[in-house]
């Protein structure tokens, strides 16, 4: 009999070899206590958090926490139903209203996760006989949405406008076309040339979906993302986002100005057949989103943190994923997985938590230490982080 687990044997061997050297498991770290958006206790040690996507530091905002506590008292712990049945509470409407106001759009639809938002919207909008043109480095949730919807999938080289245009021009006349892009790509922290790409998409009769998961809250004058920053938000048909990053809780959403958008609530399977978010989550999200509308100072501080850390690590001799700071993600390229895991552990012992990212999640088979900065990191913490990287890098032999 075939063992259905045999396909995972190479990964099991890789993981066993890593852990047999006495290293801690970089994919199973336990946060024993979280003190603030930037500090926790891991393995009994005080640890600076630099791998949490908590970009705007909203997880400990007093107003956000109070909204969640009040919702627990007023509405209980969960809805026990989907949005189309008994799962729409006052908080679900409140968070959708907050999203519409935040983006200045007519429609907002909230999902239980960001993954489900991509899965649901992409698979429902683009189906059999339609074409999806997408960046080869797109997030797994985008690829899975394409697969589930049964559309023809046409990938193009990362951030390559010319390659995207060639793919679009090969699509049969009259076919439905959806171009899927991301504002910030989560592995290297690089941004897309959305202005040029959206023009090409529209010139070729395609609708456009932009995932702004890693840019919502801090990129753009109002924190609406890369599309806003590049002046093309009004040309985007669907914006996908998440509550699990800048908003500081969990959930996903899509906002749109399309006049027929509301029909998706009846035909989008990941929305129709999933229990809705608990009241405490949607009330915290609504409060957080409304506060992010007025977070210009936090955005400015986060950008300063990103520029300082990027330059500081380059000055110490580390190879980074981008030439300059393009987002709150800074990717430090490792020679291989073994060195990357050793560096990750050395940083943890210094008192710093970052993400170890490896293929196939990473582009070009790279191993990365991915740093996610927070608006609550102080200037002093950023300098401390640079020192930790220098000591660990020398100890492991990377610099």
NUTORVEX-802454 format. One record per residue: residue number from 1; z, y, x of N, C-alpha, C in turn. Coordinates in steps of 0.2 Angstrom, whole numbers, plus 2048, in hexadecimal, padded with zeros to 3 digits. Atoms other than C-alpha are relative to their C-alpha. Layout:
N
> NUM_Z_Y_X_Z_Y_X_Z_Y_X
...
END
This chain:
399
> 1_800_7FA_804_800_800_800_800_806_804
> 2_801_7FA_7FD_7FB_811_806_807_805_7FF
> 3_7FB_7FC_801_80A_81C_80A_7FE_807_7FF
> 4_803_7F9_802_806_82D_802_803_805_805
> 5_7FD_7FB_7FC_811_836_80F_7FD_7FF_807
> 6_803_801_7F9_806_82F_81E_7FC_807_802
> 7_804_7FA_7FE_7FC_83F_81D_804_806_804
> 8_7FC_7FB_7FD_80B_849_823_803_7FE_807
> 9_7FE_803_7FA_80E_83E_832_800_805_806
> 10_800_7FB_7FA_808_84B_83F_805_805_800
> 11_7FB_7FA_801_813_859_838_807_7FD_801
> 12_7F9_803_7FF_822_84D_837_801_7FF_808
> 13_7FF_802_7F8_81F_848_84A_801_807_803
> 14_7FF_7F9_7FD_81E_85B_84E_807_802_7FF
> 15_7F9_7FE_802_82E_85F_845_805_7FC_804
> 16_7FB_805_7FD_837_850_84C_801_802_808
> 17_800_7FE_7F9_832_855_85E_804_807_801
> 18_7FC_7FA_800_838_867_85B_807_7FF_800
> 19_7F9_801_802_849_862_854_803_7FB_805
> 20_7FC_805_7FB_84C_854_861_802_803_806
> 21_7FE_7FC_7FA_84D_861_86F_807_804_7FE
> 22_7FA_7FD_801_85D_867_866_7FF_807_7FD
> 23_801_7FA_803_855_876_85E_802_800_7F9
> 24_7FF_7FF_807_85A_87D_84E_7F9_800_7FC
> 25_806_800_804_84E_87B_83F_7FE_807_7FE
> 26_802_7F9_802_844_88B_83E_7FE_801_7F9
> 27_803_800_806_83E_887_82D_806_7FE_7FB
> 28_7FB_802_805_84F_883_825_807_803_802
> 29_7FA_7FD_7FE_85B_890_82B_804_802_7FA
> 30_7FC_7FF_806_86A_893_81F_803_807_802
> 31_7FD_7FA_800_870_8A5_81C_807_7FF_7FD
> 32_7F9_801_803_883_8A2_81A_803_806_7FC
> 33_7FD_7FA_804_887_8B3_815_7FB_806_802
> 34_805_7FA_7FF_87B_8C3_812_804_806_7FF
> 35_7FC_7FA_800_884_8D3_816_7FD_806_7FD
> 36_804_7FA_802_876_8E0_813_7F9_7FE_801
> 37_807_802_7FF_863_8E0_813_7FE_7FF_807
> 38_802_801_7F9_863_8E0_826_805_7FB_804
> 39_7FB_804_7FC_872_8D5_82B_803_7FA_7FC
> 40_7FE_806_803_878_8C3_827_804_7FC_805
> 41_7FD_805_7FC_883_8B5_82E_7FC_7FA_800
> 42_804_806_800_878_8A7_834_804_7FB_806
> 43_7FD_805_7FC_880_897_83C_807_803_803
> 44_7F9_7FD_7FE_891_8A1_83D_7FF_806_805
> 45_801_7FB_7FC_889_8AF_847_7FD_806_7FC
> 46_803_7F9_803_886_8C2_842_7F8_800_802
> 47_807_800_7FE_873_8C3_841_7FC_806_7FC
> 48_805_7FB_802_866_8D1_83F_7FB_7FD_7FC
> 49_806_803_804_859_8CD_831_7FA_804_802
> 50_807_7FD_7FE_847_8D0_837_7FB_7FC_7FD
> 51_805_805_803_83E_8C3_82C_801_7FF_7F9
> 52_7FE_801_807_842_8C6_81A_7FC_803_7FB
> 53_805_7FC_805_834_8D1_812_804_805_7FC
> 54_7FB_7FB_804_843_8DC_80C_7FE_807_802
> 55_802_7FA_7FD_838_8EB_810_803_806_7FF
> 56_7FC_7FA_802_841_8F8_806_807_800_7FF
> 57_7F9_801_800_852_8F1_807_803_800_7FA
> 58_7FD_7FF_807_855_8F0_7F4_805_7FB_7FE
> 59_7FC_806_802_85F_8E0_7F4_807_802_7FF
> 60_7F9_7FE_800_86F_8E9_7F6_801_807_7FD
> 61_800_7FA_803_86B_8F9_7ED_805_800_7FA
> 62_7FB_800_806_87A_8FD_7E1_7FE_800_7F9
> 63_803_7FF_807_870_902_7D2_7FC_7F9_7FE
> 64_804_806_801_865_8F2_7D4_805_7FB_7FE
> 65_7FB_805_801_874_8E7_7D5_804_801_7F9
> 66_7FD_7FF_807_87D_8EF_7C6_7FC_7FE_7FA
> 67_805_802_806_86D_8ED_7BB_800_7F9_7FF
> 68_7FF_808_801_86E_8DA_7BF_806_7FE_7FD
> 69_7FA_802_803_880_8D9_7BB_800_801_7F9
> 70_800_7FE_807_87E_8E2_7AB_7FC_7FC_7FC
> 71_805_805_803_86F_8D7_7A6_803_7F9_7FF
> 72_7FD_807_800_879_8C7_7A9_805_801_7FA
> 73_7FB_7FF_805_887_8CE_79D_7FD_801_7F9
> 74_803_7FE_806_87B_8D4_790_7FB_7FB_7FD
> 75_806_805_802_86D_8C6_790_802_7F9_802
> 76_7FF_807_7FE_875_8B7_798_7FC_7FF_807
> 77_803_802_7FA_86E_8AD_7A7_7F9_7FF_800
> 78_807_802_800_85D_8A8_7A2_7FD_801_7F9
> 79_803_7FF_806_850_8A9_794_7FE_7F9_7FD
> 80_802_807_802_84C_896_793_7FA_800_7FB
> 81_807_800_803_83A_89A_78D_7FB_804_803
> 82_806_7FC_7FD_829_8A0_792_7FF_807_7FC
> 83_800_7F9_802_824_8B2_78F_7FC_800_7F9
> 84_803_800_806_819_8AD_780_804_7FD_7FA
> 85_7FC_802_805_827_8A5_777_806_804_7FF
> 86_7FA_7FD_801_839_8AA_778_802_804_807
> 87_7FF_7FD_7FA_838_8B1_78A_7FF_807_802
> 88_800_7F9_7FF_835_8C3_788_806_804_7FE
> 89_7FA_7FC_801_845_8CD_789_7FE_807_801
> 90_801_7F9_7FE_847_8E0_78A_7FF_801_807
> 91_802_7FF_7F9_847_8DF_79D_7F9_7FE_802
> 92_807_801_7FE_836_8D7_79E_7FC_805_7FE
> 93_804_7FA_802_82F_8E5_794_802_806_805
> 94_7FE_7FB_7FB_839_8F1_79F_7FD_800_806
> 95_802_800_7F9_833_8EB_7AF_7F8_801_800
> 96_807_7FE_800_821_8EB_7A9_7FE_807_7FF
> 97_800_7F8_801_823_8FD_7A3_801_803_807
> 98_7FF_7FD_7FA_82A_901_7B4_7FA_7FF_805
> 99_806_801_7FC_81B_8F9_7BD_7FA_804_7FE
> 100_806_7FC_802_80E_902_7B2_801_807_802
> 101_7FE_7FA_7FE_817_912_7B6_7FF_801_808
> 102_800_800_7F8_818_90E_7C9_7F9_801_802
> 103_807_800_7FE_805_90A_7CA_7FC_805_7FC
> 104_804_7FC_804_7FF_916_7BD_7FB_7FC_7FC
> 105_805_804_803_7F6_908_7B4_802_7FE_7F9
> 106_7FE_801_807_7F5_903_7A2_803_7F9_7FE
> 107_7FD_807_801_7FA_8F0_7A3_804_7FD_806
> 108_7FC_804_7FB_807_8E6_7AC_802_7FA_7FD
> 109_7FF_806_802_80A_8D4_7AB_805_7FD_806
> 110_7FC_802_7FC_819_8CC_7B3_801_7F8_800
> 111_800_807_7FF_81A_8BA_7BA_807_7FE_803
> 112_7FA_802_7FD_828_8AF_7C0_801_800_808
> 113_801_7FF_7F9_822_8B0_7D2_7FA_804_802
> 114_806_7FD_7FD_815_8B9_7DD_7FB_7FB_800
> 115_805_805_800_80D_8A9_7E0_7FD_7FE_7F9
> 116_803_801_807_80B_8A6_7CD_7FB_806_7FE
> 117_804_7FB_802_804_8B7_7CB_7F9_7FF_803
> 118_807_802_7FD_7F5_8B3_7D7_7FD_7FA_7FD
> 119_802_807_803_7F4_8A1_7D0_7FD_802_7F9
> 120_802_7FF_807_7F3_8A7_7BE_7FA_805_7FF
> 121_805_7FB_801_7E8_8B7_7BF_7F9_7FD_803
> 122_806_802_7FD_7DB_8B0_7CB_7FD_7FA_7FC
> 123_803_806_804_7D9_89F_7C2_7FE_801_7F9
> 124_802_7FE_807_7D8_8A7_7B1_7FA_805_800
> 125_806_7FB_800_7CC_8B5_7B5_7FA_7FD_803
> 126_806_803_7FD_7C0_8AB_7C0_800_7F9_7FF
> 127_801_808_802_7BB_89A_7B9_7FA_7FD_802
> 128_806_804_7FE_7AD_88E_7BA_7FA_804_7FF
> 129_806_7FC_801_79D_896_7BD_800_807_803
> 130_7FF_7FA_7FC_7A5_8A6_7C5_800_7FF_807
> 131_7FF_801_7F9_7A6_8AA_7D7_806_805_802
> 132_7FB_7FC_7FD_7B5_8B0_7E1_7FE_801_808
> 133_801_7FE_7F9_7B2_8B9_7F2_806_802_803
> 134_7FA_7FE_7FD_7C1_8B9_7FD_801_800_807
> 135_7FE_800_7F9_7C8_8BC_80E_802_7F9_802
> 136_7FE_807_7FE_7CA_8AC_818_807_800_802
> 137_7F8_800_7FE_7DC_8B1_81D_804_801_7FA
> 138_7FC_7FF_807_7E1_8B3_80A_806_7FB_800
> 139_7FA_804_801_7F2_8AD_805_7FF_7F9_7FD
> 140_800_806_804_7F5_89B_7FF_800_800_7F9
> 141_800_7FF_807_7F8_8A1_7EE_7F9_802_7FD
> 142_807_7FE_802_7E7_8A9_7ED_7FB_7FA_800
> 143_805_806_800_7DE_899_7F3_802_7FB_7FB
> 144_7FE_804_805_7E8_88F_7E7_7FE_802_7F9
> 145_803_7FD_806_7E3_89B_7D9_7F9_7FE_7FF
> 146_807_802_800_7D1_898_7DD_7FF_7F9_7FF
> 147_801_808_801_7D3_885_7DE_801_7FF_7F8
> 148_7FE_802_807_7DB_885_7CD_7FB_802_7FB
> 149_805_7FD_805_7CE_890_7C4_7F9_7FD_800
> 150_807_803_7FF_7BF_886_7CA_7FA_804_801
> 151_805_7FB_7FE_7B5_895_7CF_7FD_7FE_806
> 152_803_801_7FA_7A9_894_7DD_803_805_805
> 153_7FC_7FC_7FB_7B3_89A_7ED_7FB_801_806
> 154_804_7FE_7FA_7AA_8A4_7FA_804_804_805
> 155_7FC_7FC_7FB_7B4_8A9_809_7FC_804_805
> 156_803_7FC_7FB_7B0_8B6_816_805_801_806
> 157_7FC_7FE_7FA_7B6_8BA_828_805_805_7FF
> 158_7FA_7FC_801_7C7_8C3_828_7FE_808_801
> 159_801_7F9_800_7C4_8D6_824_7F9_802_802
> 160_806_7FE_7FE_7B2_8D5_827_7FB_802_7FA
> 161_803_7FD_806_7A9_8E1_81B_7F9_7FD_800
> 162_807_803_800_797_8DB_820_800_7F9_7FE
> 163_800_807_802_79B_8C9_81E_802_7FF_7F8
> 164_7FE_7FF_807_7A3_8CD_80D_7FA_802_7FC
> 165_806_7FE_803_793_8D6_808_7FB_7FB_7FF
> 166_805_805_800_788_8C8_80D_801_7FA_7FB
> 167_7FE_805_804_792_8BB_803_7FE_803_7F8
> 168_801_7FD_807_791_8C7_7F3_7F9_800_7FE
> 169_807_7FF_801_77E_8C9_7F5_7FD_7F9_7FE
> 170_803_807_801_77B_8B6_7F5_802_7FD_7F9
> 171_7FE_802_806_784_8B4_7E4_7FA_801_7FA
> 172_805_800_805_778_8B0_7D5_801_806_7FC
> 173_800_7FA_805_773_8BF_7CA_804_7FE_7FA
> 174_7FD_802_806_77E_8C0_7BB_806_7FC_800
> 175_7FA_804_800_78C_8B5_7C1_806_805_800
> 176_7FA_7FC_800_79E_8BC_7BF_803_7FF_807
> 177_7FE_7FF_7F9_7A5_8C2_7D0_807_803_800
> 178_7F9_7FD_7FE_7B7_8C5_7D6_801_800_807
> 179_7FE_7FF_7F9_7BB_8CC_7E7_808_800_801
> 180_7F9_801_7FF_7CD_8C7_7ED_802_803_807
> 181_7FE_7FD_7F9_7D5_8D2_7FB_807_800_800
> 182_7F9_7FE_7FF_7E6_8D5_802_801_807_803
> 183_7FF_7FA_7FD_7ED_8E6_806_802_7FF_808
> 184_7FD_801_7F9_7F8_8E0_815_800_7F8_800
> 185_800_807_7FF_7F5_8CE_81C_807_7FE_803
> 186_7F9_801_7FF_806_8C6_81D_801_7FD_807
> 187_7FE_803_7F9_804_8BD_82E_800_804_806
> 188_800_7FB_7FA_7FE_8CA_83A_802_807_7FE
> 189_7FE_7FA_802_803_8D9_82F_7FA_805_800
> 190_806_7FB_800_7F1_8E1_830_7FE_801_7F9
> 191_802_7FE_806_7EA_8EA_822_7F8_800_7FF
> 192_807_800_802_7D9_8E9_819_7FC_806_7FF
> 193_804_7FA_801_7CB_8F6_819_7FE_800_7F9
> 194_802_801_807_7CC_8F6_806_7FB_806_7FE
> 195_804_7FB_802_7C3_907_804_7F8_7FD_800
> 196_807_803_7FE_7B3_8FF_80C_7FE_7FA_7FC
> 197_801_807_804_7B5_8EE_804_7FF_801_7F9
> 198_800_7FF_808_7B8_8F4_7F2_7F9_803_7FF
> 199_807_7FD_802_7A8_8FF_7F3_7FB_7FA_800
> 200_805_805_7FF_79E_8F0_7F9_801_7FB_7FA
> 201_7FF_805_806_7A6_8E5_7EB_7FD_803_7FA
> 202_802_7FD_806_7A2_8F2_7DD_7F8_801_801
> 203_808_7FF_7FF_790_8F5_7E4_7FD_7FA_7FE
> 204_803_807_802_78D_8E2_7E1_803_7FE_7FA
> 205_7FE_802_807_795_8E2_7D0_806_7FB_7FF
> 206_7FA_804_800_7A5_8D9_7D4_806_804_7FE
> 207_7FA_7FE_801_7B6_8DB_7CD_805_7FF_806
> 208_7FC_800_7FA_7C4_8DE_7DA_807_7FF_7FE
> 209_7F8_801_800_7D6_8D7_7DC_803_801_807
> 210_7FD_7FF_7FA_7E1_8DD_7E9_807_7FE_800
> 211_7F9_803_7FF_7F1_8D4_7EE_804_805_804
> 212_7FD_7FB_7FD_7FD_8E2_7F3_808_7FE_802
> 213_7F9_802_7FF_80D_8D7_7F6_803_803_805
> 214_7FD_7FE_7FA_810_8DD_807_800_807_802
> 215_801_7F9_7FF_80C_8EF_805_804_804_7FA
> 216_7FD_7FD_805_814_8F3_7F4_807_803_802
> 217_7F9_7FD_7FF_823_8FF_7F5_800_805_806
> 218_7FF_7FC_7FA_81F_907_806_7F9_803_803
> 219_807_7FD_7FD_80C_909_80A_7FD_804_7FA
> 220_802_7FB_805_804_918_801_804_805_7FE
> 221_7FC_7FA_802_80A_929_7FB_806_7FE_7FB
> 222_7FB_802_805_813_921_7EC_802_7F8_801
> 223_7FE_807_7FF_815_90F_7F4_7FC_7FB_7FC
> 224_804_804_804_807_908_7E9_7FC_7FB_804
> 225_804_805_7FC_7FF_8FF_7F8_7FB_803_804
> 226_806_7FE_7FB_7F0_900_804_7FB_803_7FC
> 227_805_7FD_804_7E4_903_7F5_802_807_7FF
> 228_7FE_7F9_801_7EE_913_7F1_7FF_804_807
> 229_800_7FC_7FA_7EF_918_803_7F9_801_803
> 230_807_7FF_7FE_7DC_916_806_7FC_803_7FA
> 231_803_7FC_806_7D9_91F_7F5_7FB_7FD_7FB
> 232_804_804_804_7D1_911_7EC_803_7FC_7FA
> 233_7FD_804_805_7DE_90B_7E0_7FD_800_7F9
> 234_804_800_806_7D4_911_7D1_7FA_7FC_7FF
> 235_806_805_800_7C6_905_7D5_802_7F9_800
> 236_7FE_806_800_7D1_8F6_7D6_801_7FD_7F9
> 237_800_802_807_7D0_8EB_7C6_807_7FC_7FF
> 238_7FA_804_800_7E0_8E0_7CA_804_801_806
> 239_7FB_800_7FA_7EF_8E4_7D5_805_7FA_7FF
> 240_7FB_805_800_7FA_8D5_7D9_806_802_804
> 241_7FB_7FF_7FC_80B_8D7_7DF_806_7FB_7FF
> 242_7FA_805_801_81D_8CF_7E1_806_804_800
> 243_7F9_7FD_800_82F_8D4_7DE_804_7FD_806
> 244_7FB_803_7FB_835_8C9_7ED_7FF_803_807
> 245_801_7FC_7FA_830_8D6_7FA_804_807_7FF
> 246_7FD_7F9_801_833_8E9_7F8_804_801_7FA
> 247_7FC_7FF_806_83A_8E7_7E7_807_7FD_801
> 248_7F9_803_7FF_848_8DB_7ED_803_7FB_7FC
> 249_7FD_806_804_849_8CD_7E1_7FA_7FB_800
> 250_805_805_800_83D_8C0_7DB_7FB_801_7F9
> 251_805_7FF_806_82D_8C0_7CF_7FA_803_803
> 252_806_7FD_7FF_81B_8C5_7CF_7FD_804_7FB
> 253_803_7FB_805_80F_8D1_7C6_7F9_801_801
> 254_807_7FD_800_7FE_8D7_7C2_800_806_7FC
> 255_802_7FA_804_7F9_8E8_7BD_7F9_802_800
> 256_808_7FF_800_7E8_8EE_7B7_7FF_805_7FA
> 257_802_7FB_806_7DF_8FB_7AC_7FB_7FC_7FC
> 258_805_803_804_7D3_8EE_7A5_802_800_7F9
> 259_7FE_7FF_807_7D2_8F1_792_802_7F9_7FD
> 260_7FF_807_803_7D2_8DE_78E_806_7FC_804
> 261_7FC_803_7FC_7E0_8DA_79A_806_7FC_7FC
> 262_7FA_804_804_7EE_8D5_78D_7FE_7F9_7FE
> 263_802_807_802_7E4_8C6_788_802_7FB_805
> 264_7FD_805_7FB_7EA_8BE_798_806_7FD_7FE
> 265_7F9_802_801_7FB_8BC_791_7FF_7F9_7FB
> 266_800_806_804_7F4_8AE_785_7FB_7FB_803
> 267_804_805_7FD_7E8_8A5_791_801_7FF_807
> 268_7FE_801_7F9_7F0_8A6_7A2_806_7FB_800
> 269_7FC_806_801_7F8_895_7A4_807_801_804
> 270_7FA_7FF_7FC_805_899_7B2_805_805_7FD
> 271_7FC_7FB_803_80B_8A7_7A7_803_7FD_7F9
> 272_7FE_803_807_80B_89E_796_805_7FA_800
> 273_7FC_806_800_813_88E_79C_806_800_805
> 274_7FA_800_7FB_821_894_7A8_805_804_7FD
> 275_7FA_7FC_802_832_89A_7A3_800_807_803
> 276_800_7F9_7FD_834_8AD_7A5_806_801_804
> 277_7FA_7FE_7FB_83F_8B5_7B2_806_801_7FC
> 278_7FA_7FF_803_851_8B6_7AE_801_808_7FF
> 279_7FF_7F9_801_857_8C7_7A7_803_804_806
> 280_7FD_7FD_7FA_862_8CB_7B6_7FA_802_805
> 281_805_7FF_7FB_852_8CA_7C1_7FB_806_7FE
> 282_804_7FB_802_847_8D5_7B6_803_807_800
> 283_7FC_7FA_800_854_8E2_7B4_801_803_807
> 284_7FF_7FE_7F9_857_8E3_7C7_7F9_803_802
> 285_807_7FE_7FD_844_8E4_7CA_7FE_807_7FD
> 286_801_7FA_803_842_8F2_7BD_803_806_803
> 287_7FC_7FB_7FD_84F_8FC_7C5_7FE_802_807
> 288_802_7FF_7FA_849_8F9_7D6_7F9_804_800
> 289_807_7FD_800_837_8FE_7D2_800_807_7FE
> 290_800_7F9_802_83C_90E_7CA_803_804_806
> 291_7FE_7FD_7FA_846_912_7DA_7FB_801_805
> 292_806_800_7FB_837_90E_7E5_7FB_806_7FF
> 293_804_7FA_801_82E_91C_7DC_802_806_804
> 294_7FD_7FA_7FD_839_929_7E5_803_7FE_807
> 295_7FD_802_7F9_83B_920_7F6_7FC_802_806
> 296_804_7FD_7FA_831_92B_801_803_800_806
> 297_7FD_800_7FA_83E_92D_80E_801_7F9_803
> 298_7FF_807_7FE_841_91A_80F_7F9_7FE_803
> 299_807_802_7FD_82E_918_811_7FF_803_807
> 300_801_7FD_7FA_82E_924_81F_804_7FD_806
> 301_7FC_803_7FB_83C_91C_828_7FE_7F9_802
> 302_803_806_7FF_834_90B_826_7FA_800_805
> 303_806_7FF_7FC_824_911_82E_803_801_807
> 304_7FE_7FF_7F9_82E_918_83D_803_7FA_803
> 305_7FE_806_7FD_837_908_83F_7FB_7FB_803
> 306_805_805_7FF_827_8FE_83F_7FC_803_807
> 307_803_7FD_7FA_81F_90A_84C_804_7FF_806
> 308_7FB_800_7FA_82E_90A_858_800_7F8_802
> 309_7FF_807_7FE_830_8F7_857_7F9_7FD_803
> 310_807_802_7FD_81D_8F4_85A_7FF_802_807
> 311_801_7FE_7F9_81C_8FF_869_805_7FD_805
> 312_7FA_803_7FB_82D_8F9_870_7FE_7F9_802
> 313_802_807_7FE_827_8E7_870_7FA_7FF_804
> 314_806_800_7FC_816_8EB_877_802_802_807
> 315_7FD_7FD_7FA_81F_8F5_885_803_7FA_804
> 316_7FD_806_7FD_829_8E5_889_7FB_7FB_802
> 317_805_805_7FE_819_8DB_88B_7FE_7FB_7FB
> 318_802_804_805_818_8D2_87B_7F9_801_7FD
> 319_806_7FF_803_807_8CE_873_801_800_7F9
> 320_7FF_7FF_807_806_8D4_861_7FA_7FF_7FC
> 321_806_802_805_7FB_8D0_852_7FB_806_7FF
> 322_804_7FA_801_7F5_8E2_850_800_805_806
> 323_800_7FB_7FB_7F0_8F1_85C_806_805_7FF
> 324_7FB_7FC_802_7FC_8FC_853_804_7FE_7FA
> 325_7FC_802_806_809_8FB_845_7FC_802_7FA
> 326_804_7FF_806_7FF_8F9_835_804_7FF_7F9
> 327_7FC_802_806_80D_8F3_829_807_7FF_803
> 328_7F9_802_7FE_81F_8EE_829_801_7F9_804
> 329_800_807_7FC_81A_8DD_831_7FD_801_807
> 330_802_800_7FA_819_8DB_843_800_7F9_803
> 331_801_807_7FE_812_8CB_84A_800_7FF_807
> 332_800_801_7F9_817_8C5_85B_7FD_7F9_802
> 333_804_806_7FF_80A_8B8_862_804_7FC_805
> 334_7FD_805_7FB_812_8A9_86B_7FA_7FC_803
> 335_805_804_7FD_809_89E_877_7FE_7FA_7FD
> 336_801_806_804_80B_88E_86D_807_7FF_7FC
> 337_7FB_801_805_817_887_860_807_7FE_804
> 338_7FA_801_7FC_823_880_86D_804_806_803
> 339_7FD_7F9_7FE_826_891_875_802_804_7FB
> 340_7FE_7FC_806_826_899_864_807_7FE_7FD
> 341_7FA_802_803_834_88E_85E_806_801_805
> 342_7FA_7FF_7FC_83E_890_86E_802_808_800
> 343_7FF_7F9_800_83C_8A3_86D_804_802_7F9
> 344_7FD_7FF_806_841_8A3_85B_807_7FE_800
> 345_7F9_802_800_851_899_85F_804_805_805
> 346_7FC_7FB_7FB_855_8A5_86E_801_806_7FD
> 347_7FF_7FA_804_853_8B4_862_806_7FF_7FB
> 348_7FA_802_804_85F_8AB_856_806_800_803
> 349_7FA_800_7FC_86C_8A9_863_802_807_802
> 350_7FF_7F9_7FE_86A_8BB_868_803_804_7FA
> 351_7FE_7FD_807_86E_8BF_855_7FA_803_7FD
> 352_805_7FD_803_85D_8C2_84F_7FC_7FB_7FC
> 353_804_805_804_853_8B9_841_7F9_803_7FE
> 354_807_7FE_802_840_8BA_840_7FD_7F9_7FD
> 355_804_806_803_833_8AE_838_7FC_7FD_806
> 356_804_803_7FC_82B_8A1_842_7FA_7FD_7FC
> 357_806_802_804_819_89F_83B_7FB_7FC_804
> 358_805_805_7FC_80D_891_840_7FA_7FE_7FC
> 359_805_802_804_7FD_88A_83B_802_7FA_7FB
> 360_806_7FC_802_7F6_887_82E_801_806_7FD
> 361_7FF_7FA_803_7FE_896_827_7FD_806_804
> 362_802_7FA_7FB_7F9_8A1_836_7F8_800_801
> 363_807_800_7FE_7E7_8A6_83A_7FF_7FE_807
> 364_802_802_7F9_7DE_89F_849_805_7FC_804
> 365_7FC_804_7FD_7EB_892_84C_806_803_804
> 366_7FB_7FC_7FC_7F7_89F_853_808_7FE_7FE
> 367_7F9_800_801_80A_89D_854_803_807_801
> 368_7FE_7F9_800_813_8AD_84F_807_800_7FF
> 369_7FA_7FE_802_824_8B4_84F_7FF_807_7FB
> 370_802_7FB_805_822_8BF_83F_807_804_7FF
> 371_7FA_7FC_801_82E_8CE_83E_7FE_805_7FA
> 372_801_7FC_806_830_8D7_82D_806_805_800
> 373_7FC_7FB_800_838_8E8_82E_803_802_7F9
> 374_7FC_7FE_806_844_8F0_821_801_807_801
> 375_7FF_7F9_800_846_902_81C_808_801_802
> 376_7F9_7FF_7FE_859_8FF_81F_802_7FE_807
> 377_7FF_801_7F9_857_8FA_831_801_807_803
> 378_7FF_7FA_7FD_85F_908_83B_7FC_800_807
> 379_803_7FF_7F9_857_910_84B_803_7FC_805
> 380_7FC_803_7FB_865_908_855_7FE_7F8_7FF
> 381_802_807_800_861_8F6_84E_7F9_7FF_802
> 382_807_801_7FD_84F_8F8_852_800_7FF_808
> 383_7FF_800_7F9_854_8FC_864_803_7F9_802
> 384_7FC_806_7FF_860_8ED_864_7FB_7FA_800
> 385_805_805_801_851_8E2_85E_7FC_7FF_806
> 386_805_800_7FA_846_8E7_86C_803_7FD_806
> 387_7FC_803_7FB_854_8E2_878_800_7F9_800
> 388_800_808_802_856_8D1_870_7FA_7FD_802
> 389_806_803_7FF_844_8CE_871_7FE_7FF_808
> 390_801_800_7F8_843_8D3_884_804_7FA_803
> 391_7FC_806_7FD_852_8C7_888_7FE_7F9_7FF
> 392_802_806_802_84C_8B9_87E_7F9_7FE_803
> 393_806_801_7FE_83A_8BB_884_800_7FE_808
> 394_800_802_7F8_83F_8BA_897_804_7FA_800
> 395_7FC_807_7FF_84B_8AB_894_7FB_7FB_7FE
> 396_804_806_802_83D_8A1_88C_7FA_800_804
> 397_805_800_7FC_830_8A7_898_7F9_803_7FD
> 398_806_7FD_804_824_8B1_88C_7FE_806_803
> 399_801_7FA_7FC_826_8C1_895_803_800_807
END
